[in-house]
Amino acid sequence: MKPFVFRARAALDLRRRQAEQALQALAGVQLSVQDAEAALASARDAHRAAGRAAGEAEQRSGTAGLLQWHRNWILARHRDVTRCETELSTLREQERIARHEALQARMRVRVLEKLRERARRTYLAEETRAEQRMLDALGTVRHVVRDKGGSS
């Protein structure tokens, strides 16, 4: 019998590459999410530090200009926090989408792998049947030769 050949091997290879690319994309987005979480934590720390510094300046009876500068500084740090939260939210949505795409790609690979395994089992069963037919034919020939050899 001919060796087993999975006809959809090219499709399986393509789907495996797509699944690998989807996993790489997911990993990239996850790194971006981690960076965005760190940036948000840093922005929140800076916002808190700005609030403390403004409180200290107010206690020292700073000038109105200095107090206004601190308020503006706090506002800028608050905008940084808001921007980081928005960016993190966007990246988390991208991560959710990338995770879904990676899962879908893996499922498409599994479908073809199962198809390949089913085809391989069918091939092996047919190979076993062909082998058994050959053994049966050989046994029949031996039996006929033995009968003809004994009756002469």
DSSP file (Angstrom, degrees, kcal/mol; ACC not computed):
  #  RESIDUE AA STRUCTURE BP1 BP2  ACC     N-H-->O    O-->H-N    N-H-->O    O-->H-N    TCO  KAPPA ALPHA  PHI   PSI    X-CA   Y-CA   Z-CA
    1    1 A M              0   0    0      0, 0.0     3,-0.1     0, 0.0   126,-0.0   0.000 360.0 360.0 360.0 152.9    0.0    0.0    0.0
    2    2 A K        -     0   0    0      1,-0.1     3,-0.1     3,-0.0     2,-0.0  -0.383 360.0 -95.7 -69.6 152.3    1.0    3.6   -0.6
    3    3 A P        -     0   0    0      0, 0.0     2,-0.2     0, 0.0    -1,-0.1  -0.309  51.3 -85.9 -66.9 156.6    2.2    5.5    2.5
    4    4 A F        -     0   0    0     -3,-0.1     2,-0.4   116,-0.0   116,-0.1  -0.431  48.3-177.3 -66.6 130.8   -0.3    7.7    4.3
    5    5 A V        -     0   0    0     -2,-0.2     2,-0.8    -3,-0.1     3,-0.1  -0.991  20.0-145.3-132.2 123.9   -0.7   11.2    2.8
    6    6 A F    >   -     0   0    0     -2,-0.4     3,-1.5     1,-0.2     4,-0.2  -0.802   9.3-157.0 -89.1 114.5   -3.0   13.8    4.4
    7    7 A R  T 3  S+     0   0    0     -2,-0.8     3,-0.5     1,-0.3     4,-0.2   0.810  89.4  53.5 -64.2 -31.6   -4.3   15.7    1.4
    8    8 A A  T 3> S+     0   0    0      1,-0.2     4,-2.4     2,-0.1    -1,-0.3   0.074  71.7 117.0 -92.9  25.6   -5.1   18.8    3.5
    9    9 A R  H <> S+     0   0    0     -3,-1.5     4,-2.9     1,-0.2    -1,-0.2   0.894  73.2  53.3 -61.5 -40.1   -1.6   19.1    4.9
   10   10 A A  H  > S+     0   0    0     -3,-0.5     4,-2.4     1,-0.2    -1,-0.2   0.910 110.1  48.0 -61.7 -41.2   -1.0   22.4    3.3
   11   11 A A  H  > S+     0   0    0      2,-0.2     4,-2.6     1,-0.2    -1,-0.2   0.903 111.7  50.2 -65.3 -40.7   -4.2   23.8    4.9
   12   12 A L  H  X S+     0   0    0     -4,-2.4     4,-2.3     2,-0.2    -2,-0.2   0.915 110.9  48.9 -63.8 -42.9   -3.2   22.4    8.3
   13   13 A D  H  X S+     0   0    0     -4,-2.9     4,-2.2     2,-0.2    -2,-0.2   0.914 112.0  49.5 -62.5 -42.2    0.3   24.0    8.0
   14   14 A L  H  X S+     0   0    0     -4,-2.4     4,-2.5     1,-0.2    -2,-0.2   0.927 111.4  48.2 -62.6 -45.3   -1.3   27.3    7.1
   15   15 A R  H  X S+     0   0    0     -4,-2.6     4,-2.4     1,-0.2    -1,-0.2   0.864 109.5  53.2 -66.0 -34.8   -3.7   27.1   10.0
   16   16 A R  H  X S+     0   0    0     -4,-2.3     4,-2.4     2,-0.2    -1,-0.2   0.919 109.8  48.1 -65.0 -41.8   -0.8   26.3   12.4
   17   17 A R  H  X S+     0   0    0     -4,-2.2     4,-2.6     2,-0.2    -2,-0.2   0.910 111.8  50.2 -63.5 -41.0    1.1   29.3   11.1
   18   18 A Q  H  X S+     0   0    0     -4,-2.5     4,-2.4     2,-0.2    -2,-0.2   0.900 110.3  49.7 -63.3 -40.5   -2.0   31.4   11.6
   19   19 A A  H  X S+     0   0    0     -4,-2.4     4,-2.2    86,-0.2    -1,-0.2   0.904 111.0  49.6 -64.8 -40.5   -2.5   30.1   15.1
   20   20 A E  H  X S+     0   0    0     -4,-2.4     4,-2.3     2,-0.2    -2,-0.2   0.914 111.4  48.8 -64.4 -42.4    1.1   30.9   15.9
   21   21 A Q  H  X S+     0   0    0     -4,-2.6     4,-2.5     1,-0.2    -2,-0.2   0.892 109.9  52.2 -63.8 -39.1    0.8   34.4   14.6
   22   22 A A  H  X S+     0   0    0     -4,-2.4     4,-2.3     2,-0.2    80,-0.2   0.896 109.9  49.0 -64.5 -39.4   -2.4   34.9   16.6
   23   23 A L  H  X S+     0   0    0     -4,-2.2     4,-2.5     2,-0.2    -2,-0.2   0.890 111.3  49.7 -66.4 -38.9   -0.6   33.8   19.8
   24   24 A Q  H  X S+     0   0    0     -4,-2.3     4,-2.3     2,-0.2    -2,-0.2   0.904 110.7  49.7 -65.9 -40.1    2.3   36.1   19.0
   25   25 A A  H  X S+     0   0    0     -4,-2.5     4,-2.3     2,-0.2    -2,-0.2   0.914 111.0  50.0 -63.8 -41.7   -0.2   39.0   18.5
   26   26 A L  H  X S+     0   0    0     -4,-2.3     4,-2.7    72,-0.2    -2,-0.2   0.921 109.6  50.6 -62.0 -43.9   -1.8   38.1   21.8
   27   27 A A  H  X S+     0   0    0     -4,-2.5     4,-2.0     1,-0.2    -1,-0.2   0.902 110.0  50.7 -61.7 -40.6    1.5   38.1   23.6
   28   28 A G  H  X S+     0   0    0     -4,-2.3     4,-1.9     2,-0.2    -1,-0.2   0.913 111.7  46.5 -62.9 -43.3    2.3   41.5   22.1
   29   29 A V  H  X S+     0   0    0     -4,-2.3     4,-2.4     1,-0.2    -2,-0.2   0.891 109.7  54.6 -66.8 -38.6   -1.0   43.0   23.3
   30   30 A Q  H  X S+     0   0    0     -4,-2.7     4,-2.3     1,-0.2    -1,-0.2   0.890 107.8  49.8 -62.9 -38.1   -0.5   41.4   26.7
   31   31 A L  H  X S+     0   0    0     -4,-2.0     4,-2.5     2,-0.2    -1,-0.2   0.904 110.1  51.0 -65.2 -39.8    2.9   43.2   27.0
   32   32 A S  H  X S+     0   0    0     -4,-1.9     4,-2.6     2,-0.2    -2,-0.2   0.888 108.8  51.5 -63.8 -38.3    1.3   46.4   26.0
   33   33 A V  H  X S+     0   0    0     -4,-2.4     4,-2.6     2,-0.2    -2,-0.2   0.923 109.6  49.5 -63.8 -43.8   -1.4   45.9   28.6
   34   34 A Q  H  X S+     0   0    0     -4,-2.3     4,-2.2     1,-0.2    -2,-0.2   0.920 112.1  48.0 -61.2 -43.0    1.3   45.4   31.3
   35   35 A D  H  X S+     0   0    0     -4,-2.5     4,-2.5     1,-0.2    -2,-0.2   0.911 112.2  49.4 -63.0 -41.6    3.1   48.5   30.1
   36   36 A A  H  X S+     0   0    0     -4,-2.6     4,-2.4     2,-0.2    -2,-0.2   0.873 109.4  51.8 -66.6 -36.8   -0.2   50.5   30.2
   37   37 A E  H  X S+     0   0    0     -4,-2.6     4,-2.4     2,-0.2    -1,-0.2   0.911 111.3  47.5 -64.5 -41.2   -0.9   49.2   33.7
   38   38 A A  H  X S+     0   0    0     -4,-2.2     4,-2.4     2,-0.2    -2,-0.2   0.906 111.8  50.1 -65.4 -41.2    2.5   50.3   34.9
   39   39 A A  H  X S+     0   0    0     -4,-2.5     4,-2.6     2,-0.2    -2,-0.2   0.893 110.8  49.9 -64.1 -39.5    2.0   53.7   33.2
   40   40 A L  H  X S+     0   0    0     -4,-2.4     4,-2.6     2,-0.2     5,-0.2   0.920 110.3  49.5 -65.0 -43.9   -1.4   54.1   34.9
   41   41 A A  H  X S+     0   0    0     -4,-2.4     4,-2.3     1,-0.2    -2,-0.2   0.915 112.7  48.1 -60.9 -41.9    0.1   53.2   38.3
   42   42 A S  H  X S+     0   0    0     -4,-2.4     4,-2.5     2,-0.2    -2,-0.2   0.908 111.3  49.9 -64.9 -42.0    2.9   55.7   37.7
   43   43 A A  H  X S+     0   0    0     -4,-2.6     4,-2.2     2,-0.2    38,-0.2   0.890 110.8  49.8 -64.6 -39.2    0.4   58.4   36.7
   44   44 A R  H  X S+     0   0    0     -4,-2.6     4,-2.5     2,-0.2    -1,-0.2   0.906 110.6  50.0 -65.7 -40.7   -1.7   57.8   39.8
   45   45 A D  H  X S+     0   0    0     -4,-2.3     4,-2.6     1,-0.2    -2,-0.2   0.917 111.2  49.0 -62.2 -42.4    1.4   58.0   42.0
   46   46 A A  H  X S+     0   0    0     -4,-2.5     4,-2.2     2,-0.2    -2,-0.2   0.878 110.4  51.3 -65.1 -37.2    2.3   61.3   40.3
   47   47 A H  H  X S+     0   0    0     -4,-2.2     4,-2.1    30,-0.2    -2,-0.2   0.924 111.8  46.3 -65.1 -44.6   -1.3   62.6   40.8
   48   48 A R  H  X S+     0   0    0     -4,-2.5     4,-2.4     1,-0.2    -2,-0.2   0.916 112.3  50.7 -63.8 -42.3   -1.2   61.7   44.5
   49   49 A A  H  X S+     0   0    0     -4,-2.6     4,-2.6     1,-0.2    -1,-0.2   0.883 108.9  51.9 -62.8 -38.1    2.3   63.3   44.9
   50   50 A A  H  X S+     0   0    0     -4,-2.2     4,-2.3     2,-0.2    -1,-0.2   0.902 109.2  50.2 -65.2 -40.0    1.0   66.5   43.2
   51   51 A G  H  X S+     0   0    0     -4,-2.1     4,-2.2     2,-0.2    -2,-0.2   0.913 111.8  47.4 -63.1 -43.0   -1.9   66.6   45.6
   52   52 A R  H  X S+     0   0    0     -4,-2.4     4,-2.5     2,-0.2    -2,-0.2   0.925 112.0  49.8 -64.4 -43.7    0.4   66.2   48.6
   53   53 A A  H  X S+     0   0    0     -4,-2.6     4,-2.3     1,-0.2    -2,-0.2   0.888 110.8  49.9 -63.4 -38.4    2.8   68.9   47.3
   54   54 A A  H  X S+     0   0    0     -4,-2.3     4,-2.3     2,-0.2    -1,-0.2   0.904 110.3  50.8 -66.8 -39.8   -0.1   71.3   46.7
   55   55 A G  H  X S+     0   0    0     -4,-2.2     4,-2.1     2,-0.2    -2,-0.2   0.911 110.9  48.2 -62.7 -42.5   -1.3   70.6   50.3
   56   56 A E  H  X S+     0   0    0     -4,-2.5     4,-1.7     2,-0.2    -2,-0.2   0.904 111.3  50.2 -64.5 -40.8    2.1   71.3   51.7
   57   57 A A  H  <>S+     0   0    0     -4,-2.3     5,-1.8     1,-0.2    -2,-0.2   0.880 110.3  50.5 -65.0 -37.2    2.4   74.5   49.6
   58   58 A E  H ><5S+     0   0    0     -4,-2.3     3,-1.3     1,-0.2    -1,-0.2   0.883 108.6  51.9 -68.3 -37.7   -1.0   75.6   50.9
   59   59 A Q  H 3<5S+     0   0    0     -4,-2.1    -1,-0.2     1,-0.3    -2,-0.2   0.827 105.3  55.5 -67.8 -30.8    0.0   75.0   54.5
   60   60 A R  T 3<5S-     0   0    0     -4,-1.7    -1,-0.3    -5,-0.2    -2,-0.2   0.399 117.2-116.3 -81.5   5.4    3.1   77.1   54.0
   61   61 A S  T < 5 -     0   0    0     -3,-1.3    -3,-0.2    -5,-0.1    -2,-0.1   0.965  45.6-170.4  57.8  55.6    0.9   79.9   52.9
   62   62 A G      < -     0   0    0     -5,-1.8    -1,-0.1     1,-0.1    -5,-0.0  -0.190  29.2 -84.5 -69.2 168.4    2.3   80.1   49.4
   63   63 A T     >  -     0   0    0      1,-0.1     4,-2.5     4,-0.0     5,-0.2  -0.256  37.4-109.1 -70.8 162.3    1.4   82.9   47.1
   64   64 A A  H  > S+     0   0    0      1,-0.2     4,-2.5     2,-0.2     5,-0.2   0.872 120.2  54.1 -61.3 -37.1   -1.7   82.8   45.0
   65   65 A G  H  > S+     0   0    0      2,-0.2     4,-2.3     1,-0.2    -1,-0.2   0.902 109.0  47.6 -63.7 -41.3    0.4   82.2   41.9
   66   66 A L  H  > S+     0   0    0      2,-0.2     4,-2.3     1,-0.2    -2,-0.2   0.910 112.2  49.2 -66.5 -42.4    2.1   79.2   43.4
   67   67 A L  H  X S+     0   0    0     -4,-2.5     4,-2.2     2,-0.2    -2,-0.2   0.904 111.8  49.2 -64.1 -39.9   -1.2   77.7   44.6
   68   68 A Q  H  X S+     0   0    0     -4,-2.5     4,-2.5     2,-0.2    -2,-0.2   0.901 109.1  52.9 -64.6 -40.2   -2.7   78.2   41.1
   69   69 A W  H  X S+     0   0    0     -4,-2.3     4,-2.3     1,-0.2    -2,-0.2   0.917 109.2  49.3 -60.8 -43.0    0.4   76.6   39.6
   70   70 A H  H  X S+     0   0    0     -4,-2.3     4,-2.8     2,-0.2    -1,-0.2   0.895 109.6  51.5 -63.4 -40.8   -0.1   73.6   41.9
   71   71 A R  H  X S+     0   0    0     -4,-2.2     4,-2.6     1,-0.2    -2,-0.2   0.929 111.9  46.5 -61.7 -43.9   -3.8   73.3   40.9
   72   72 A N  H  X S+     0   0    0     -4,-2.5     4,-2.3     2,-0.2    -2,-0.2   0.886 111.7  51.5 -64.5 -37.8   -2.9   73.3   37.3
   73   73 A W  H  X S+     0   0    0     -4,-2.3     4,-2.3     2,-0.2    -2,-0.2   0.917 110.4  48.4 -64.2 -44.0   -0.2   70.7   37.9
   74   74 A I  H  X S+     0   0    0     -4,-2.8     4,-2.4     1,-0.2    -2,-0.2   0.910 110.6  51.9 -62.1 -42.4   -2.7   68.5   39.7
   75   75 A L  H  X S+     0   0    0     -4,-2.6     4,-2.3     1,-0.2    -2,-0.2   0.908 109.1  49.9 -61.1 -41.8   -5.1   69.0   36.8
   76   76 A A  H  X S+     0   0    0     -4,-2.3     4,-2.0     1,-0.2    -1,-0.2   0.905 111.1  48.8 -63.7 -41.6   -2.4   67.9   34.3
   77   77 A R  H  X S+     0   0    0     -4,-2.3     4,-2.2     2,-0.2   -30,-0.2   0.873 109.9  52.6 -66.2 -35.7   -1.6   64.8   36.4
   78   78 A H  H  X S+     0   0    0     -4,-2.4     4,-2.5     2,-0.2    -2,-0.2   0.898 108.1  50.5 -65.4 -40.2   -5.4   64.0   36.5
   79   79 A R  H  X S+     0   0    0     -4,-2.3     4,-2.8     2,-0.2    -2,-0.2   0.881 108.4  53.2 -64.5 -37.0   -5.5   64.3   32.7
   80   80 A D  H  X S+     0   0    0     -4,-2.0     4,-2.6     2,-0.2    -2,-0.2   0.923 109.2  48.6 -61.4 -43.9   -2.5   61.9   32.6
   81   81 A V  H  X S+     0   0    0     -4,-2.2     4,-2.6   -38,-0.2    -2,-0.2   0.934 112.7  47.8 -61.5 -46.1   -4.4   59.4   34.8
   82   82 A T  H  X S+     0   0    0     -4,-2.5     4,-2.4     1,-0.2    -2,-0.2   0.913 112.0  49.4 -61.5 -43.8   -7.5   59.7   32.6
   83   83 A R  H  X S+     0   0    0     -4,-2.8     4,-2.5     1,-0.2    -1,-0.2   0.914 112.1  48.3 -62.1 -42.9   -5.5   59.3   29.4
   84   84 A C  H  X S+     0   0    0     -4,-2.6     4,-2.7     2,-0.2    -2,-0.2   0.891 110.6  51.2 -65.3 -39.9   -3.8   56.2   30.9
   85   85 A E  H  X S+     0   0    0     -4,-2.6     4,-2.4     2,-0.2    -1,-0.2   0.910 111.6  47.6 -63.5 -41.4   -7.1   54.7   32.0
   86   86 A T  H  X S+     0   0    0     -4,-2.4     4,-2.3     2,-0.2    -2,-0.2   0.925 113.0  47.9 -64.6 -44.7   -8.5   55.2   28.5
   87   87 A E  H  X S+     0   0    0     -4,-2.5     4,-2.6     1,-0.2    -2,-0.2   0.910 112.3  49.4 -62.8 -42.5   -5.5   53.7   26.8
   88   88 A L  H  X S+     0   0    0     -4,-2.7     4,-2.6     2,-0.2    -1,-0.2   0.909 109.7  51.5 -64.1 -42.1   -5.6   50.7   29.2
   89   89 A S  H  X S+     0   0    0     -4,-2.4     4,-1.8     2,-0.2    -1,-0.2   0.920 111.1  47.9 -60.1 -44.2   -9.2   50.2   28.5
   90   90 A T  H  X S+     0   0    0     -4,-2.3     4,-2.2     1,-0.2    -2,-0.2   0.921 112.5  48.6 -62.6 -44.6   -8.6   50.2   24.8
   91   91 A L  H  X S+     0   0    0     -4,-2.6     4,-2.5     1,-0.2    -2,-0.2   0.868 108.1  53.9 -66.0 -36.2   -5.7   47.8   25.2
   92   92 A R  H  X S+     0   0    0     -4,-2.6     4,-2.3     2,-0.2    -1,-0.2   0.881 108.8  49.6 -65.7 -36.2   -7.7   45.4   27.3
   93   93 A E  H  X S+     0   0    0     -4,-1.8     4,-2.3     2,-0.2    -2,-0.2   0.912 110.9  49.4 -66.3 -42.1  -10.4   45.3   24.6
   94   94 A Q  H  X S+     0   0    0     -4,-2.2     4,-2.8     1,-0.2    -2,-0.2   0.881 110.2  51.8 -62.6 -37.2   -7.7   44.6   22.0
   95   95 A E  H  X S+     0   0    0     -4,-2.5     4,-2.7     2,-0.2    -2,-0.2   0.912 108.2  50.8 -65.2 -42.1   -6.4   41.8   24.3
   96   96 A R  H  X S+     0   0    0     -4,-2.3     4,-2.1     2,-0.2    -2,-0.2   0.923 113.1  45.8 -60.7 -43.7   -9.9   40.3   24.6
   97   97 A I  H  X S+     0   0    0     -4,-2.3     4,-2.7     2,-0.2    -2,-0.2   0.921 113.2  49.3 -65.5 -44.1  -10.2   40.4   20.8
   98   98 A A  H  X S+     0   0    0     -4,-2.8     4,-2.4     1,-0.2   -72,-0.2   0.883 110.4  51.1 -64.1 -38.3   -6.7   38.9   20.3
   99   99 A R  H  X S+     0   0    0     -4,-2.7     4,-2.3     2,-0.2    -1,-0.2   0.919 111.2  48.1 -64.3 -42.6   -7.5   36.2   22.9
  100  100 A H  H  X S+     0   0    0     -4,-2.1     4,-2.6    -5,-0.2    -2,-0.2   0.920 112.2  48.9 -63.2 -44.0  -10.7   35.3   21.0
  101  101 A E  H  X S+     0   0    0     -4,-2.7     4,-2.6     2,-0.2    -2,-0.2   0.894 110.8  50.4 -63.8 -40.0   -8.8   35.2   17.7
  102  102 A A  H  X S+     0   0    0     -4,-2.4     4,-2.3   -80,-0.2    -1,-0.2   0.901 111.3  48.9 -64.7 -40.4   -6.1   33.0   19.1
  103  103 A L  H  X S+     0   0    0     -4,-2.3     4,-2.3     2,-0.2    -2,-0.2   0.925 112.0  48.3 -64.1 -44.6   -8.7   30.6   20.5
  104  104 A Q  H  X S+     0   0    0     -4,-2.6     4,-2.2     1,-0.2    -2,-0.2   0.910 111.1  50.6 -62.6 -42.2  -10.6   30.5   17.1
  105  105 A A  H  X S+     0   0    0     -4,-2.6     4,-1.8     1,-0.2   -86,-0.2   0.905 110.6  49.5 -63.1 -40.9   -7.3   29.9   15.3
  106  106 A R  H  X S+     0   0    0     -4,-2.3     4,-2.5     1,-0.2    -1,-0.2   0.887 109.2  52.2 -65.3 -38.1   -6.5   27.0   17.7
  107  107 A M  H  X S+     0   0    0     -4,-2.3     4,-2.1     1,-0.2    -1,-0.2   0.897 107.4  52.1 -65.5 -38.7   -9.9   25.5   17.2
  108  108 A R  H  X S+     0   0    0     -4,-2.2     4,-1.6     2,-0.2    -1,-0.2   0.877 110.2  49.2 -64.7 -36.3   -9.5   25.6   13.4
  109  109 A V  H  X S+     0   0    0     -4,-1.8     4,-2.5   -94,-0.2    -2,-0.2   0.938 109.3  51.6 -65.1 -46.6   -6.1   23.8   13.8
  110  110 A R  H  X S+     0   0    0     -4,-2.5     4,-2.7     1,-0.2     5,-0.2   0.865 104.9  56.9 -60.3 -37.1   -7.7   21.2   16.0
  111  111 A V  H  X S+     0   0    0     -4,-2.1     4,-2.1     1,-0.2    -1,-0.2   0.947 111.4  41.9 -59.6 -48.1  -10.5   20.5   13.5
  112  112 A L  H  X S+     0   0    0     -4,-1.6     4,-2.6     2,-0.2    -2,-0.2   0.865 112.8  54.0 -69.2 -34.5   -7.9   19.7   10.8
  113  113 A E  H  X S+     0   0    0     -4,-2.5     4,-2.5     2,-0.2    -2,-0.2   0.914 109.8  47.5 -64.9 -40.7   -5.8   17.7   13.2
  114  114 A K  H  X S+     0   0    0     -4,-2.7     4,-2.5     2,-0.2    -2,-0.2   0.905 111.4  51.0 -65.0 -40.1   -8.9   15.6   14.1
  115  115 A L  H  X S+     0   0    0     -4,-2.1     4,-2.5    -5,-0.2    -2,-0.2   0.910 110.5  49.5 -61.8 -42.5   -9.6   15.1   10.5
  116  116 A R  H  X S+     0   0    0     -4,-2.6     4,-2.6     2,-0.2    -2,-0.2   0.921 111.3  48.6 -62.6 -43.9   -6.1   14.0    9.8
  117  117 A E  H  X S+     0   0    0     -4,-2.5     4,-2.6     2,-0.2    -2,-0.2   0.897 111.2  49.8 -64.4 -39.8   -6.2   11.5   12.7
  118  118 A R  H  X S+     0   0    0     -4,-2.5     4,-2.3     2,-0.2    -1,-0.2   0.922 112.3  47.8 -63.8 -43.3   -9.5   10.1   11.5
  119  119 A A  H  X S+     0   0    0     -4,-2.5     4,-2.5     1,-0.2    -2,-0.2   0.886 111.6  51.1 -64.9 -38.1   -8.1    9.8    8.0
  120  120 A R  H  X S+     0   0    0     -4,-2.6     4,-2.8     2,-0.2    -2,-0.2   0.910 109.6  49.2 -66.1 -41.6   -5.0    8.1    9.4
  121  121 A R  H  X S+     0   0    0     -4,-2.6     4,-2.5     2,-0.2    -2,-0.2   0.911 112.1  49.1 -63.3 -40.4   -7.1    5.6   11.4
  122  122 A T  H  X S+     0   0    0     -4,-2.3     4,-2.4     2,-0.2    -2,-0.2   0.920 111.8  49.4 -63.0 -43.2   -9.1    4.8    8.3
  123  123 A Y  H  X S+     0   0    0     -4,-2.5     4,-2.6     2,-0.2    -2,-0.2   0.929 111.9  47.7 -60.7 -46.9   -5.9    4.3    6.4
  124  124 A L  H  X S+     0   0    0     -4,-2.8     4,-2.4     1,-0.2    -2,-0.2   0.885 111.2  51.1 -64.5 -38.5   -4.5    2.0    9.0
  125  125 A A  H  X S+     0   0    0     -4,-2.5     4,-2.4     2,-0.2    -1,-0.2   0.920 112.2  46.4 -64.5 -42.6   -7.7    0.0    9.2
  126  126 A E  H  X S+     0   0    0     -4,-2.4     4,-2.6     2,-0.2    -2,-0.2   0.888 111.4  52.1 -65.9 -38.8   -7.6   -0.4    5.4
  127  127 A E  H  X S+     0   0    0     -4,-2.6     4,-2.3     2,-0.2    -2,-0.2   0.908 110.1  48.7 -62.8 -41.3   -4.0   -1.3    5.5
  128  128 A T  H  X S+     0   0    0     -4,-2.4     4,-2.5     2,-0.2    -2,-0.2   0.905 111.6  49.5 -64.2 -42.4   -4.8   -4.0    8.1
  129  129 A R  H  X S+     0   0    0     -4,-2.4     4,-2.5     2,-0.2    -2,-0.2   0.914 111.6  48.7 -63.8 -42.0   -7.7   -5.3    6.0
  130  130 A A  H  X S+     0   0    0     -4,-2.6     4,-2.2     2,-0.2    -2,-0.2   0.910 111.7  49.4 -64.1 -41.2   -5.4   -5.5    2.9
  131  131 A E  H  X S+     0   0    0     -4,-2.3     4,-2.3     1,-0.2    -1,-0.2   0.908 111.0  49.6 -62.2 -42.5   -2.7   -7.3    4.9
  132  132 A Q  H  X S+     0   0    0     -4,-2.5     4,-2.7     2,-0.2    -2,-0.2   0.889 108.6  52.9 -65.5 -39.1   -5.3   -9.7    6.2
  133  133 A R  H  X S+     0   0    0     -4,-2.5     4,-2.5     2,-0.2    -1,-0.2   0.904 109.7  49.3 -62.3 -40.2   -6.6  -10.4    2.7
  134  134 A M  H  X S+     0   0    0     -4,-2.2     4,-2.5     2,-0.2    -2,-0.2   0.917 111.8  47.9 -65.3 -41.8   -3.0  -11.2    1.6
  135  135 A L  H  X S+     0   0    0     -4,-2.3     4,-2.5     2,-0.2    -2,-0.2   0.895 111.9  50.2 -65.4 -38.8   -2.6  -13.5    4.5
  136  136 A D  H  X S+     0   0    0     -4,-2.7     4,-2.4     2,-0.2    -2,-0.2   0.911 111.4  48.4 -63.9 -42.2   -5.9  -15.2    3.7
  137  137 A A  H  X S+     0   0    0     -4,-2.5     4,-2.6     2,-0.2    -2,-0.2   0.911 111.5  49.8 -64.6 -41.9   -4.9  -15.6    0.1
  138  138 A L  H  X S+     0   0    0     -4,-2.5     4,-2.5     1,-0.2    -2,-0.2   0.910 111.1  49.3 -63.0 -42.3   -1.5  -17.0    1.1
  139  139 A G  H  X S+     0   0    0     -4,-2.5     4,-2.3     2,-0.2    -2,-0.2   0.892 110.8  50.2 -63.3 -39.3   -3.3  -19.5    3.4
  140  140 A T  H  X S+     0   0    0     -4,-2.4     4,-2.6     2,-0.2    -2,-0.2   0.927 111.0  48.7 -64.9 -44.6   -5.7  -20.5    0.7
  141  141 A V  H  X S+     0   0    0     -4,-2.6     4,-2.8     1,-0.2     5,-0.2   0.921 112.0  49.0 -61.7 -44.5   -2.8  -21.1   -1.7
  142  142 A R  H  X S+     0   0    0     -4,-2.5     4,-2.5     1,-0.2    -1,-0.2   0.899 111.8  49.5 -61.7 -40.7   -0.9  -23.2    0.9
  143  143 A H  H  X S+     0   0    0     -4,-2.3     4,-2.5     2,-0.2    -2,-0.2   0.924 112.6  46.5 -65.1 -44.0   -4.0  -25.2    1.6
  144  144 A V  H  X S+     0   0    0     -4,-2.6     4,-2.6     2,-0.2     5,-0.2   0.921 113.7  48.6 -64.4 -43.9   -4.6  -25.9   -2.1
  145  145 A V  H  X S+     0   0    0     -4,-2.8     4,-2.5     1,-0.2    -2,-0.2   0.909 112.3  48.9 -63.1 -41.5   -0.9  -26.8   -2.7
  146  146 A R  H  X S+     0   0    0     -4,-2.5     4,-2.1    -5,-0.2    -2,-0.2   0.915 112.5  47.8 -64.1 -43.8   -1.0  -29.1    0.3
  147  147 A D  H  X S+     0   0    0     -4,-2.5     4,-1.5     2,-0.2    -2,-0.2   0.915 115.4  44.6 -64.9 -42.6   -4.2  -30.8   -0.9
  148  148 A K  H  X S+     0   0    0     -4,-2.6     4,-0.6     1,-0.2    -2,-0.2   0.878 113.8  50.4 -70.0 -36.1   -2.9  -31.2   -4.5
  149  149 A G  H  < S+     0   0    0     -4,-2.5     3,-0.3    -5,-0.2    -2,-0.2   0.853 112.4  47.1 -69.9 -34.4    0.5  -32.4   -3.2
  150  150 A G  H  < S+     0   0    0     -4,-2.1    -1,-0.2     1,-0.2    -2,-0.2   0.767 110.0  51.1 -79.0 -27.0   -1.1  -35.0   -0.9
  151  151 A S  H  <        0   0    0     -4,-1.5    -1,-0.2     1,-0.2    -2,-0.2   0.490 360.0 360.0 -92.3  -3.2   -3.6  -36.5   -3.4
  152  152 A S     <        0   0    0     -4,-0.6    -1,-0.2    -3,-0.3    -2,-0.1   0.478 360.0 360.0 -78.9 360.0   -1.1  -37.2   -6.2
